[in-house]
Amino acid sequence: MQKVVGVRFKKAGKIYYFDPGEDTVEKGEYVIVDTARGLECGKVVLEIREMPEAQLTKICGAGVPPLRKIHRRATKADMARLADNRVKEKEAFQICLEKIATHKLPMKLIDVDYTFDVNKIIFYFTADGRVDFRELVRDLAYIFHTRIELRQVGVRDEAKVLGGTGCCGRPLCCATFLGDFAPVSVRMAKEQNLSLNPTKISGICGRLLCCLKYESEYYHEQYMEKFKSFQPERGDKVILDEGEGRIVAVNATNKTATVYIESSRRTVTAAWDMILPVEQRNKNVELEEPEEPESSAELEEILEPETPEETISALPPEPENKTFNRQDNFKFKPLNKKTDRPNKKFKPRRFGDYKK
């Protein structure tokens, strides 16, 4: 077990773990820590706790070096310096925009980040491809007299920095509380029986909605693995007590399905246990197999009956003097003896001149 504390440097940024040492920092306080970029000022979002080394390795990755210790608590001078850096970031943003327009570079500036000790300035931008910004870096270094770093980010990071409102009417999850982007696939939308329309399952960044990941594990673990025998899907032909129909909607949470009955032309909601697929109808019917004869004499009687004439006469007689009738569901109907001639075949003179 190792004692750790979680620190976040941006509003919805990634949480980094540090060793609190003997200090007793509380949640919500600002601390000065030593990072790979130098001294940084961050906010404590996870109070002091003990975490197993295996879990810490899973979160931070394999081969994690010993955790860095917290330098000290932030003072009033540190907070004033942090506010001054925020003002400088806005000025640097406008200067960089002018230089990008001067060099006519195909890039979009997103954000500017000052380190706490102003040892480095990081410019975040998006672009469709690779951009040659060497001349831009020289101009910025000449103006600010410090190290300059330009970092290209994706469209998800752009939405995280700029913020906005999602299709649900609430602020974007990535801009409020999501620290890391989890991988999202179309399969998650299929498991939740959602529409596969790209405009409905995509966010303002153009990628799949991050909220598809929230309930994906619940659907997958509770239902998709347990119900292996029969999983009703939309469009399947099934059989109910009311008759045969087609599934039009599936509710995996309540384990019910809405079936459209073709015979009565109405919809019925039934549980999964009461639904039988059409493919299993023949499997549930038990076929009666004939008993095996005890001797060869009985086998001859089965293959060759004694009175074949009676068997032939039991068959229904073949219809005579029948003709095609398209109004009676394609059935045969005897001819009218008064108007038709039964001894000759019926030949229509033109299309539609059939006997009614």
Secondary structure, 3 states (H helix, E strand, C coil): CEEEEEEECCCCCCEEEEECCCCCCCCCCEEEEEECCEEEEEEEEEEEEEECHHHHHHHHCCCCCCCCEEEEECCHHHHHHHHHHHHHHHHHHHHHHHHHHHHCCCCEEEEEEECCCCCEEEEEEECCCCCCCHHHHHHHHHHHCCEEEEEECCHHHHHHHHCCECCCCCECHHHHCCCCCCCCCHHHHHHCCCCCCHHHHECCCCCECHHHHCCHHHHHHHHHCCCCCCCCCCCCEEEECCEEEEEEEEECCCCEEEEEECCCCEEEEEEHHHCEEHHHHHHHCCCCCCCCCCCHHHHHHHHCCCCHHHHHHCCCCCCCCEEEECCCCCEEEECCCCCCCCCCCCCCCCCCCCCC
